[in-house]
Amino acid sequence: MAIQFYDVKSRQKVDIPESEVRKTKYEQQAKNGGVNTRYALRATYQGTNLTKFVKQADWEALSAPEE
């Protein structure tokens, strides 16, 4: 199954095989003292790093390695 990313450099959508995708979390300190977490998928296409932000449910359902 391929996951679709948008390559900003070439201005086109590209399909990356699921085996080449990595999962990562971005955590940011909120002003009220809490932590905001964003879930993302990362891949590399022709030397360009690609990032796609996804919902937590989609992130957890994917069986990719976590960075």
N, C-alpha and C positions, 0 to 999 in steps of 0.2 A: 504494500500500500504506500502510495506517495503522498507527501504533505506539500501543499502549495505555499510558497513564500513569494514575496515581492522583492525583486532585485532593483534597488534604487539606482545603481550605477548604470545598468542597461535598460532601465525603465520597462521591465517586463515581468510577468509572473513565471516562476520556474517551479518544477516539481522535483522534490528531493526525496529519494527513497528513505523509508522509515529507519532503516539500519544506519543511516548517516546523520541522524538527528540526535541532539543532546538536549536534556531538560535542565533548566536553571530557574532559580528564584531570585528576585530582586527585593530586598527588604529596605525600607526607609523609615526613619524615625519621624513620627507625626508630632505636630505641635502640642497635642493634648497628652503626650507621653506614650501613646500606643505605637504599634508597628504596622505599617502598610506593607503588604506583600503582593507582588505582581509575579505572575507565572509566565514563563516564556520558553519557546523552543528555539534552539540555535543550530545553524548548519553553515557550511562553507560551500560556495559555488564559484568556480573559476577564480579562486583567490579572494573572493569577496565574502565577508562575514555577513550572514543573514540572521535576523531576529524576528520572531513572530510572537506577539503576546496572545495568550489564550486564556480561557476560563479555567478555574481550578479543577473542575470535573474532567475537562478534556486533558489537562496536564496529568492528572492522576491516572487516567485510563490508558495513557501511552506507556508502553514498556521500554522506553529508551533509558540509557544511563544518565544519571544526574551529575552535573558539574559541581 
